[in-house]
Amino acid sequence: MRLFDAPHIAYFLGGLTQVLLALILWALWLLGAFAGLYAPPALPVSPVALHGFLMIYGVFPFFVLGFLATTFPRWMQTTPPTRRAYRDAFALRVAGLILVYAGLVLGDRAVVLGAVIMAVGDARLVAALVGVYRRARETARRGVLLFTWTLTAEVAGLLLYAAALWRGSPLSPLIAIRVGLFGFLIPTLFGVSYRMIPFFTASVLTGYRRPLANPQVPMAFLAATASHALLASLGWHAVLAALDLAIAAAAWYHLVLWFRRDVMRHGLLLLLYAGYAWLGIGFALYAASNARLAMGLQALGRGPLHALGIGFALSLIVAMATRVTRGHSGRPLASDTLSWVALFGIEIAAVLRIAASIPALDRLAPYDLSVFAAPVAIAALLPWATRYAAMLATTHREASS
């Protein structure tokens, strides 16, 4: 095992471990709080804010940073970050995350310190990636500027979370969650999809003509999602409903633009398209929820958020991690049963969590439907995560990604 042969190896292993830990912790809390099986322990941080932090800042940056640190130099045809840069950044991120978990027993000050250490570690790698960007030729930088903004937002969100938990702070940690979701995670994954899904499709389908890429599109998407976060904070629900509908339409437009019927015959490609499809669903649900609020009706709760966080982000992470891991370990670029089990389980978990936000559906179940979502996701992800962790941990055989 050569943990730091490439950035994605250590970072993906960290992400595979963390996604299971975060979901198991949340499932245990839900079983006590909503199923009434036992009294959940008192936590030094709001359970909702903690869960959001562990998923948005604890899970996804491992995959995003590992992927970008590996692919950035290839996209821009320049030298990669040094091994020391991403090794030290990874060590700081893991140390900070361990301190966050320890803070559940030691108190909120440990959580604050852990979040700051994670921010320092991520900033170390972001600085190295900015160095890659600056060394590249001007023509090679097109379409990559987005990621310097979104990764900066991720570091800022970690610091915001720490500031919000400082005793006496007027800030809410949910602001940091919103920054992480709409300033970092969703626009980053759209940017990766915009660049890589047509590329992967063209590399598989004979005669596929890649649509002409416009480097302004990912930046416009970032502006739209950042505007969503701002308008949500202001409570401008009518304007927000129109914006969310426009974002959903743009997401589906690109899905139709990229898709060809032959994609259905290639499982690894289909994984990517299935995950990406949730982007439009998530923002359509946000549009419906905000329209209801504008009319004085009950919103859809956290259903739209989980359509994006589980349906879109987690599904796309499974698809991307599957492809990158197989490609960089010299294995055939094809999906396997465990990948599809993971994807289907995530889709079911997303549907359950959305249904839990609709009172008429939630009342049909003996318990809050959200109680079932986390165990379903854990059961689906565990075999896939175990198998792909083993792939990452075995001798690294470099191949084309």
VOPAGU-2260 file (C-alpha; in pm, 1 decimal, decimal comma):
REM VOPAGU-2260
SITE   aa  ch    i         X         Y         Z
SITE  MET   A    0       0,0       0,0       0,0
SITE  ARG   A    1     136,9     337,6    -108,1
SITE  LEU   A    2    -101,8     583,5      53,0
SITE  PHE   A    3      37,6     900,4    -103,9
SITE  ASP   A    4     130,6     776,4    -451,2
SITE  ALA   A    5    -147,9    1001,8    -579,8
SITE  PRO   A    6    -372,1    1246,4    -393,8
SITE  HIS   A    7    -694,2    1057,4    -458,6
SITE  ILE   A    8    -574,6     741,0    -279,3
SITE  ALA   A    9    -551,8     882,5      73,1
SITE  TYR   A   10    -836,3    1128,5      24,1
SITE  PHE   A   11   -1079,1     871,4    -117,8
SITE  LEU   A   12    -995,0     631,4     165,2
SITE  GLY   A   13   -1068,7     910,7     410,4
SITE  GLY   A   14   -1398,0     984,5     235,3
SITE  LEU   A   15   -1507,3     619,8     229,3
SITE  THR   A   16   -1439,6     590,9     601,2
SITE  GLN   A   17   -1602,3     920,5     691,0
SITE  VAL   A   18   -1924,4     869,8     494,3
SITE  LEU   A   19   -1993,5     550,8     691,1
SITE  LEU   A   20   -1897,5     707,3    1026,0
SITE  ALA   A   21   -2113,7    1015,7     967,4
SITE  LEU   A   22   -2415,9     814,2     858,3
SITE  ILE   A   23   -2382,1     563,4    1143,0
SITE  LEU   A   24   -2363,5     844,4    1399,1
SITE  TRP   A   25   -2672,8    1010,0    1249,1
SITE  ALA   A   26   -2864,3     681,6    1233,5
SITE  LEU   A   27   -2791,3     613,9    1601,1
SITE  TRP   A   28   -2913,4     958,6    1698,1
SITE  LEU   A   29   -3231,9     924,8    1490,0
SITE  LEU   A   30   -3313,8     585,7    1639,8
SITE  GLY   A   31   -3310,0     744,7    1982,5
SITE  ALA   A   32   -3468,9    1079,2    1901,2
SITE  PHE   A   33   -3745,2     969,8    1663,1
SITE  ALA   A   34   -3788,5     594,4    1705,2
SITE  GLY   A   35   -3772,2     624,5    2083,8
SITE  LEU   A   36   -3552,2     317,3    2126,2
SITE  TYR   A   37   -3336,4     497,4    2385,5
SITE  ALA   A   38   -3264,0     845,1    2511,5
SITE  PRO   A   39   -3014,4    1010,6    2276,0
SITE  PRO   A   40   -2711,2    1162,1    2451,8
SITE  ALA   A   41   -2685,3    1536,5    2495,2
SITE  LEU   A   42   -2450,4    1687,1    2238,1
SITE  PRO   A   43   -2246,0    2006,7    2271,4
SITE  VAL   A   44   -2360,6    2107,3    1920,4
SITE  SER   A   45   -2707,4    2107,7    1763,8
SITE  PRO   A   46   -2757,6    1757,5    1614,6
SITE  VAL   A   47   -2882,0    1903,4    1284,0
SITE  ALA   A   48   -2585,6    2142,1    1260,1
SITE  LEU   A   49   -2345,7    1861,2    1351,0
SITE  HIS   A   50   -2492,3    1623,7    1092,3
SITE  GLY   A   51   -2476,1    1890,4     823,3
SITE  PHE   A   52   -2115,4    1967,3     912,7
SITE  LEU   A   53   -2002,4    1604,2     914,2
SITE  MET   A   54   -2158,6    1541,7     572,8
SITE  ILE   A   55   -2083,7    1865,5     385,4
SITE  TYR   A   56   -1743,5    1941,5     539,9
SITE  GLY   A   57   -1650,0    1597,2     671,5
SITE  VAL   A   58   -1736,5    1368,5     379,1
SITE  PHE   A   59   -1745,4    1548,6      46,1
SITE  PRO   A   60   -1419,5    1750,6      61,2
SITE  PHE   A   61   -1223,0    1425,4      85,7
SITE  PHE   A   62   -1353,9    1320,1    -254,6
SITE  VAL   A   63   -1349,3    1666,2    -413,5
SITE  LEU   A   64    -997,3    1755,2    -299,9
SITE  GLY   A   65    -860,9    1411,9    -387,5
SITE  PHE   A   66   -1016,9    1425,5    -733,5
SITE  LEU   A   67    -910,7    1781,3    -813,4
SITE  ALA   A   68    -556,5    1738,3    -679,6
SITE  THR   A   69    -520,2    1441,2    -915,1
SITE  THR   A   70    -689,1    1590,4   -1222,9
SITE  PHE   A   71    -596,6    1962,8   -1200,7
SITE  PRO   A   72    -242,5    1910,7   -1334,3
SITE  ARG   A   73    -376,1    1693,8   -1618,8
SITE  TRP   A   74    -641,1    1946,5   -1716,2
SITE  MET   A   75    -384,9    2228,5   -1723,1
SITE  GLN   A   76     -86,8    2022,6   -1841,8
SITE  THR   A   77     150,7    2138,5   -1571,8
SITE  THR   A   78     330,3    2002,5   -1267,5
SITE  PRO   A   79     112,5    1860,2    -985,6
SITE  PRO   A   80     115,3    1959,3    -617,3
SITE  THR   A   81     406,1    1811,3    -426,8
SITE  ARG   A   82     353,0    1494,5    -227,3
SITE  ARG   A   83     439,3    1685,6      88,5
SITE  ALA   A   84     165,8    1942,9      17,7
SITE  TYR   A   85    -120,6    1697,0     -11,5
SITE  ARG   A   86      19,7    1462,7     254,0
SITE  ASP   A   87      40,2    1742,9     513,0
SITE  ALA   A   88    -301,9    1875,6     409,6
SITE  PHE   A   89    -454,2    1530,3     448,6
SITE  ALA   A   90    -295,1    1481,8     792,3
SITE  LEU   A   91    -435,1    1813,7     914,9
SITE  ARG   A   92    -783,2    1736,5     780,2
SITE  VAL   A   93    -789,6    1396,6     951,5
SITE  ALA   A   94    -651,6    1536,6    1279,3
SITE  GLY   A   95    -914,5    1810,3    1280,2
SITE  LEU   A   96   -1194,4    1566,7    1206,8
SITE  ILE   A   97   -1081,4    1336,1    1488,9
SITE  LEU   A   98   -1089,6    1636,2    1722,1
SITE  VAL   A   99   -1444,1    1718,9    1607,2
SITE  TYR   A  100   -1556,6    1368,1    1701,1
SITE  ALA   A  101   -1370,7    1392,5    2031,3
SITE  GLY   A  102   -1552,3    1720,3    2092,8
SITE  LEU   A  103   -1879,9    1531,8    2121,7
SITE  VAL   A  104   -1742,1    1418,1    2458,4
SITE  LEU   A  105   -1493,2    1694,4    2541,5
SITE  GLY   A  106   -1719,8    1987,1    2454,0
SITE  ASP   A  107   -1779,7    2247,4    2185,4
SITE  ARG   A  108   -1434,2    2409,8    2215,9
SITE  ALA   A  109   -1278,7    2090,0    2080,3
SITE  VAL   A  110   -1524,1    2097,5    1786,5
SITE  VAL   A  111   -1424,2    2459,0    1716,9
SITE  LEU   A  112   -1053,9    2373,4    1723,1
SITE  GLY   A  113   -1111,1    2070,4    1502,3
SITE  ALA   A  114   -1294,3    2277,2    1241,4
SITE  VAL   A  115   -1012,0    2533,4    1239,0
SITE  ILE   A  116    -747,6    2262,7    1192,0
SITE  MET   A  117    -951,1    2115,7     905,8
SITE  ALA   A  118    -965,5    2463,0     748,5
SITE  VAL   A  119    -586,9    2500,6     778,6
SITE  GLY   A  120    -533,3    2161,1     615,1
SITE  ASP   A  121    -773,9    2229,3     329,4
SITE  ALA   A  122    -625,0    2576,5     278,0
SITE  ARG   A  123    -283,0    2412,7     243,3
SITE  LEU   A  124    -402,4    2199,3     -46,8
SITE  VAL   A  125    -611,9    2477,2    -201,5
SITE  ALA   A  126    -302,2    2699,0    -205,2
SITE  ALA   A  127    -111,0    2421,8    -383,1
SITE  LEU   A  128    -391,5    2390,3    -641,2
SITE  VAL   A  129    -392,5    2765,8    -695,7
SITE  GLY   A  130     -19,5    2728,7    -761,5
SITE  VAL   A  131     -99,3    2467,4   -1027,0
SITE  TYR   A  132    -350,5    2708,0   -1178,6
SITE  ARG   A  133    -101,3    2995,1   -1186,7
SITE  ARG   A  134     170,0    2781,3   -1350,3
SITE  ALA   A  135     -59,9    2677,1   -1634,1
SITE  ARG   A  136     -87,6    2847,6   -1970,2
SITE  GLU   A  137    -372,1    3097,7   -2007,3
SITE  THR   A  138    -555,7    2878,2   -2257,7
SITE  ALA   A  139    -541,5    2580,0   -2021,7
SITE  ARG   A  140    -698,9    2776,1   -1736,2
SITE  ARG   A  141   -1033,1    2821,1   -1910,4
SITE  GLY   A  142   -1318,0    2660,4   -1724,2
SITE  VAL   A  143   -1109,0    2592,1   -1413,2
SITE  LEU   A  144   -1143,0    2926,8   -1233,8
SITE  LEU   A  145   -1469,7    2804,4   -1078,7
SITE  PHE   A  146   -1288,0    2558,8    -854,1
SITE  THR   A  147   -1058,8    2820,2    -701,5
SITE  TRP   A  148   -1372,3    3006,8    -588,5
SITE  THR   A  149   -1563,3    2705,3    -460,4
SITE  LEU   A  150   -1266,0    2560,4    -272,1
SITE  THR   A  151   -1207,3    2899,0    -112,3
SITE  ALA   A  152   -1574,3    2895,2      -6,5
SITE  GLU   A  153   -1520,2    2553,6     153,1
SITE  VAL   A  154   -1233,0    2684,7     368,5
SITE  ALA   A  155   -1433,7    2996,2     455,7
SITE  GLY   A  156   -1731,5    2779,2     551,0
SITE  LEU   A  157   -1520,4    2576,7     793,4
SITE  LEU   A  158   -1403,2    2896,0     961,6
SITE  LEU   A  159   -1760,0    3028,1     970,7
SITE  TYR   A  160   -1872,9    2709,4    1141,1
SITE  ALA   A  161   -1600,2    2745,2    1403,8
SITE  ALA   A  162   -1691,1    3111,9    1457,7
SITE  ALA   A  163   -2059,9    3024,0    1494,2
SITE  LEU   A  164   -1984,3    2769,0    1767,2
SITE  TRP   A  165   -1773,0    3012,0    1968,4
SITE  ARG   A  166   -1963,5    3090,1    2283,4
SITE  GLY   A  167   -2157,9    3412,3    2258,5
SITE  SER   A  168   -2133,4    3424,9    1877,8
SITE  PRO   A  169   -2436,2    3582,0    1703,5
SITE  LEU   A  170   -2381,7    3356,0    1402,2
SITE  SER   A  171   -2577,7    3038,6    1336,4
SITE  PRO   A  172   -2382,8    2727,6    1229,7
SITE  LEU   A  173   -2656,0    2671,4     971,0
SITE  ILE   A  174   -2511,2    2969,9     779,4
SITE  ALA   A  175   -2190,0    2772,4     737,1
SITE  ILE   A  176   -2391,8    2471,3     620,3
SITE  ARG   A  177   -2561,9    2688,5     358,0
SITE  VAL   A  178   -2225,8    2829,5     242,0
SITE  GLY   A  179   -2085,4    2476,5     218,5
SITE  LEU   A  180   -2379,9    2345,1      20,2
SITE  PHE   A  181   -2443,9    2632,1    -223,4
SITE  GLY   A  182   -2101,9    2797,9    -233,2
SITE  PHE   A  183   -1887,6    2485,0    -241,8
SITE  LEU   A  184   -2046,8    2145,3    -292,0
SITE  ILE   A  185   -2322,7    2192,3    -550,1
SITE  PRO   A  186   -2135,8    2431,2    -784,8
SITE  THR   A  187   -1818,2    2220,8    -760,5
SITE  LEU   A  188   -2000,2    1902,8    -857,2
SITE  PHE   A  189   -2177,3    2084,3   -1139,2
SITE  GLY   A  190   -1840,4    2212,0   -1262,8
SITE  VAL   A  191   -1692,3    1861,7   -1252,9
SITE  SER   A  192   -1999,1    1722,7   -1431,8
SITE  TYR   A  193   -1989,5    1998,1   -1694,9
SITE  ARG   A  194   -1630,3    1914,5   -1775,7
SITE  MET   A  195   -1617,3    1538,2   -1726,6
SITE  ILE   A  196   -1954,5    1384,8   -1824,1
SITE  PRO   A  197   -1927,6    1490,2   -2192,5
SITE  PHE   A  198   -1558,5    1389,8   -2188,2
SITE  PHE   A  199   -1633,0    1044,3   -2044,4
SITE  THR   A  200   -1922,7    1002,4   -2288,0
SITE  ALA   A  201   -1706,0    1091,5   -2588,7
SITE  SER   A  202   -1438,9     845,7   -2473,9
SITE  VAL   A  203   -1690,3     559,7   -2477,1
SITE  LEU   A  204   -1947,0     630,6   -2750,4
SITE  THR   A  205   -1830,0     612,4   -3111,9
SITE  GLY   A  206   -1925,4     920,3   -3311,5
SITE  TYR   A  207   -2031,4    1121,5   -3006,2
SITE  ARG   A  208   -1984,4    1493,1   -3067,9
SITE  ARG   A  209   -1907,3    1677,9   -2746,9
SITE  PRO   A  210   -2109,9    1997,4   -2708,3
SITE  LEU   A  211   -1894,4    2308,2   -2722,5
SITE  ALA   A  212   -1799,3    2399,2   -2363,7
SITE  ASN   A  213   -1841,1    2756,4   -2243,7
SITE  PRO   A  214   -1617,3    2841,3   -1944,7
SITE  GLN   A  215   -1871,6    3102,9   -1833,0
SITE  VAL   A  216   -2144,8    2844,7   -1769,9
SITE  PRO   A  217   -1996,1    2698,8   -1446,8
SITE  MET   A  218   -1931,4    3050,9   -1315,7
SITE  ALA   A  219   -2290,4    3149,2   -1394,9
SITE  PHE   A  220   -2408,4    2840,4   -1208,6
SITE  LEU   A  221   -2199,7    2941,3    -905,7
SITE  ALA   A  222   -2354,4    3288,7    -918,1
SITE  ALA   A  223   -2701,1    3132,0    -927,9
SITE  THR   A  224   -2644,5    2897,9    -633,0
SITE  ALA   A  225   -2479,3    3174,9    -430,5
SITE  SER   A  226   -2782,2    3393,0    -505,3
SITE  HIS   A  227   -3005,0    3109,4    -383,1
SITE  ALA   A  228   -2823,0    3109,7     -49,5
SITE  LEU   A  229   -2850,4    3488,4     -18,2
SITE  LEU   A  230   -3219,9    3503,3    -110,4
SITE  ALA   A  231   -3297,0    3218,6     129,8
SITE  SER   A  232   -3132,0    3417,2     409,2
SITE  LEU   A  233   -3343,8    3721,2     318,5
SITE  GLY   A  234   -3664,2    3517,9     296,9
SITE  TRP   A  235   -3751,1    3633,7     -57,0
SITE  HIS   A  236   -3945,2    3318,5    -137,2
SITE  ALA   A  237   -4125,3    3428,7    -454,3
SITE  VAL   A  238   -3802,9    3544,2    -622,8
SITE  LEU   A  239   -3627,1    3234,6    -493,3
SITE  ALA   A  240   -3890,2    3004,6    -644,0
SITE  ALA   A  241   -3830,9    3158,6    -988,1
SITE  LEU   A  242   -3452,0    3133,3    -950,5
SITE  ASP   A  243   -3468,4    2770,3    -837,2
SITE  LEU   A  244   -3691,1    2679,5   -1130,2
SITE  ALA   A  245   -3440,7    2840,3   -1367,1
SITE  ILE   A  246   -3152,8    2645,2   -1209,7
SITE  ALA   A  247   -3351,8    2321,4   -1241,0
SITE  ALA   A  248   -3424,5    2396,5   -1606,8
SITE  ALA   A  249   -3055,4    2465,7   -1674,3
SITE  ALA   A  250   -2955,0    2139,8   -1505,2
SITE  TRP   A  251   -3201,4    1937,6   -1711,8
SITE  TYR   A  252   -3105,2    2122,2   -2031,4
SITE  HIS   A  253   -2747,9    2000,8   -1991,2
SITE  LEU   A  254   -2864,9    1649,7   -1910,2
SITE  VAL   A  255   -3056,5    1637,7   -2238,6
SITE  LEU   A  256   -2768,7    1805,3   -2424,2
SITE  TRP   A  257   -2513,3    1545,3   -2311,5
SITE  PHE   A  258   -2727,5    1231,7   -2315,1
SITE  ARG   A  259   -2744,5     977,1   -2598,6
SITE  ARG   A  260   -2944,9     656,1   -2598,9
SITE  ASP   A  261   -2625,3     450,3   -2624,6
SITE  VAL   A  262   -2538,0     566,1   -2272,1
SITE  MET   A  263   -2788,4     306,3   -2148,6
SITE  ARG   A  264   -2551,9      29,5   -2263,4
SITE  HIS   A  265   -2257,5     154,2   -2057,9
SITE  GLY   A  266   -2310,0     108,4   -1685,5
SITE  LEU   A  267   -2032,6     337,7   -1566,1
SITE  LEU   A  268   -2163,7     623,9   -1779,2
SITE  LEU   A  269   -2518,7     556,6   -1667,2
SITE  LEU   A  270   -2409,4     586,9   -1303,4
SITE  LEU   A  271   -2289,2     939,6   -1376,3
SITE  TYR   A  272   -2604,5    1042,9   -1559,1
SITE  ALA   A  273   -2829,5     894,2   -1289,6
SITE  GLY   A  274   -2650,9    1091,1   -1020,3
SITE  TYR   A  275   -2650,8    1412,5   -1221,5
SITE  ALA   A  276   -3027,1    1388,6   -1289,4
SITE  TRP   A  277   -3093,0    1463,4    -921,8
SITE  LEU   A  278   -2957,0    1817,7    -961,9
SITE  GLY   A  279   -3267,0    1927,4   -1151,3
SITE  ILE   A  280   -3494,2    1734,0    -916,2
SITE  GLY   A  281   -3343,8    1901,8    -610,5
SITE  PHE   A  282   -3386,2    2257,0    -739,4
SITE  ALA   A  283   -3736,2    2180,1    -871,4
SITE  LEU   A  284   -3827,7    2073,4    -517,9
SITE  TYR   A  285   -3672,8    2393,4    -381,7
SITE  ALA   A  286   -3883,1    2590,9    -632,5
SITE  ALA   A  287   -4200,3    2411,7    -518,5
SITE  SER   A  288   -4113,7    2460,6    -152,1
SITE  ASN   A  289   -4045,7    2832,4    -192,5
SITE  ALA   A  290   -4358,7    2879,7    -402,7
SITE  ARG   A  291   -4560,4    2724,1    -120,8
SITE  LEU   A  292   -4397,2    2956,2     131,9
SITE  ALA   A  293   -4472,7    3257,4     -90,1
SITE  MET   A  294   -4840,5    3151,5     -88,3
SITE  GLY   A  295   -4845,6    3111,7     288,3
SITE  LEU   A  296   -4843,1    2731,6     278,6
SITE  GLN   A  297   -4619,1    2480,1     454,0
SITE  ALA   A  298   -4275,9    2429,6     296,7
SITE  LEU   A  299   -4124,4    2094,0     206,8
SITE  GLY   A  300   -3884,0    2107,2     499,3
SITE  ARG   A  301   -3540,5    1960,7     434,7
SITE  GLY   A  302   -3661,8    1738,7     150,5
SITE  PRO   A  303   -3510,7    1955,9    -126,9
SITE  LEU   A  304   -3181,9    1981,6      64,9
SITE  HIS   A  305   -3155,9    1604,0      84,6
SITE  ALA   A  306   -3248,5    1565,7    -281,4
SITE  LEU   A  307   -2929,9    1760,5    -350,4
SITE  GLY   A  308   -2715,9    1627,2     -65,3
SITE  ILE   A  309   -2808,8    1258,7     -94,2
SITE  GLY   A  310   -2958,4    1221,6    -440,7
SITE  PHE   A  311   -2722,7    1445,0    -636,5
SITE  ALA   A  312   -2402,2    1480,7    -436,2
SITE  LEU   A  313   -2370,4    1134,1    -284,1
SITE  SER   A  314   -2481,8     955,9    -603,1
SITE  LEU   A  315   -2235,8    1152,0    -814,2
SITE  ILE   A  316   -1956,7    1089,4    -564,4
SITE  VAL   A  317   -2020,3     712,9    -588,6
SITE  ALA   A  318   -2011,9     732,5    -969,5
SITE  MET   A  319   -1698,7     948,8    -988,1
SITE  ALA   A  320   -1510,5     757,8    -717,3
SITE  THR   A  321   -1593,6     430,3    -891,7
SITE  ARG   A  322   -1456,4     551,3   -1223,5
SITE  VAL   A  323   -1145,6     721,4   -1087,0
SITE  THR   A  324   -1055,9     428,9    -858,9
SITE  ARG   A  325   -1095,4     172,7   -1135,8
SITE  GLY   A  326    -913,9     384,9   -1391,8
SITE  HIS   A  327    -616,3     468,8   -1170,5
SITE  SER   A  328    -573,6     110,9   -1049,1
SITE  GLY   A  329    -559,8     -35,9   -1399,4
SITE  ARG   A  330    -898,4    -207,7   -1378,4
SITE  PRO   A  331   -1157,7    -212,7   -1657,6
SITE  LEU   A  332   -1366,3     103,6   -1680,5
SITE  ALA   A  333   -1695,1     -69,4   -1611,8
SITE  SER   A  334   -1951,9     -55,9   -1335,4
SITE  ASP   A  335   -2001,3    -352,0   -1104,0
SITE  THR   A  336   -2284,4    -488,6    -893,2
SITE  LEU   A  337   -2167,4    -317,0    -575,0
SITE  SER   A  338   -2167,5      23,1    -746,2
SITE  TRP   A  339   -2525,7     -24,2    -859,3
SITE  VAL   A  340   -2631,2    -148,6    -515,1
SITE  ALA   A  341   -2476,6     165,1    -366,3
SITE  LEU   A  342   -2651,7     388,5    -619,2
SITE  PHE   A  343   -2995,4     227,0    -576,3
SITE  GLY   A  344   -2962,2     239,9    -198,5
SITE  ILE   A  345   -2876,7     609,7    -212,3
SITE  GLU   A  346   -3176,3     678,3    -438,0
SITE  ILE   A  347   -3406,7     496,6    -195,7
SITE  ALA   A  348   -3259,0     688,3      97,8
SITE  ALA   A  349   -3311,9    1017,5     -87,6
SITE  VAL   A  350   -3675,9     930,8    -166,8
SITE  LEU   A  351   -3738,0     830,6     196,2
SITE  ARG   A  352   -3588,1    1155,6     323,2
SITE  ILE   A  353   -3792,6    1361,9      76,4
SITE  ALA   A  354   -4109,5    1171,8     170,6
SITE  ALA   A  355   -4038,8    1244,2     538,2
SITE  SER   A  356   -4079,7    1614,0     456,2
SITE  ILE   A  357   -4430,7    1559,7     316,4
SITE  PRO   A  358   -4666,8    1524,0     614,8
SITE  ALA   A  359   -4929,9    1321,2     425,9
SITE  LEU   A  360   -4669,1    1057,8     338,7
SITE  ASP   A  361   -4478,4    1066,1     665,8
SITE  ARG   A  362   -4796,9     993,4     863,8
SITE  LEU   A  363   -4833,1     660,5     683,7
SITE  ALA   A  364   -4519,1     521,6     852,0
SITE  PRO   A  365   -4501,0     405,1    1215,5
SITE  TYR   A  366   -4190,7     623,5    1265,6
SITE  ASP   A  367   -4049,9     934,7    1104,5
SITE  LEU   A  368   -3944,3     818,9     755,8
SITE  SER   A  369   -3607,2     989,5     795,6
SITE  VAL   A  370   -3522,6     718,4    1051,3
SITE  PHE   A  371   -3515,1     464,1     767,6
SITE  ALA   A  372   -3309,3     672,6     522,7
SITE  ALA   A  373   -2973,7     653,0     702,3
SITE  PRO   A  374   -2977,7     273,2     764,5
SITE  VAL   A  375   -3070,7     213,5     398,8
SITE  ALA   A  376   -2780,7     432,2     282,2
SITE  ILE   A  377   -2537,7     259,6     521,4
SITE  ALA   A  378   -2644,7     -89,0     409,5
SITE  ALA   A  379   -2603,0       9,3      43,9
SITE  LEU   A  380   -2271,1     190,7      80,9
SITE  LEU   A  381   -2091,2     -49,8     315,7
SITE  PRO   A  382   -2013,9    -327,8      60,1
SITE  TRP   A  383   -1915,5     -74,0    -207,2
SITE  ALA   A  384   -1698,5     128,0      30,3
SITE  THR   A  385   -1526,1    -185,3     160,5
SITE  ARG   A  386   -1452,2    -313,9    -190,1
SITE  TYR   A  387   -1323,8      16,2    -324,3
SITE  ALA   A  388   -1118,2      86,3     -14,0
SITE  ALA   A  389    -945,9    -246,2     -81,6
SITE  MET   A  390    -881,4    -138,3    -441,2
SITE  LEU   A  391    -726,6     187,3    -324,3
SITE  ALA   A  392    -517,3      11,8     -59,9
SITE  THR   A  393    -365,1    -242,7    -297,8
SITE  THR   A  394     -62,2    -179,7    -517,5
SITE  HIS   A  395    -123,9     126,4    -728,0
SITE  ARG   A  396    -111,6      67,3   -1099,8
SITE  GLU   A  397    -140,6     394,3   -1285,5
SITE  ALA   A  398    -372,5     396,3   -1583,4
SITE  SER   A  399    -559,3     653,1   -1784,6
SITE  SER   A  400    -850,9     803,9   -1596,5
